[in-house]
Amino acid sequence: MGTSSTYTNLLNLSEMFSDKSTYRELSEIADQAKRRAEVKRASYIERSRGISSEAEGT
């Protein structure tokens, strides 16, 4: 059962990626997620620096 299910899922993925607009949408979603992660990372770094500065008494 698992093998045919996996094969069917692969076929569905293949069909999905053959549509250029779907690929474009997925690419845009991935870019947005990457930007959100970068903003979160920068925010975390800034927060960490602020906390360490406060701990040092600066």
JOQUIZI-V132115 format. One line per field, one symbol per residue. phi: phi as a letter, one per 20 degrees, with the letter a starting at -180 (. if undefined). burial: I if it has 16 or more other ideal C-beta (glycine too) atoms within 10 Angstrom, else O. A space follows every 50 residues. Layout:
BEGIN
phi = ???
burial = ???
END
This chain:
BEGIN
phi = .fffffffffffffffffefffffffffffffffffffffffffffffff ffffffne
burial = OOOOOOOOOOOOOOOOOOOOOOOOOOOOOOOOOOOOOOOOOOOOOOOOOO OOOOOOOO
END
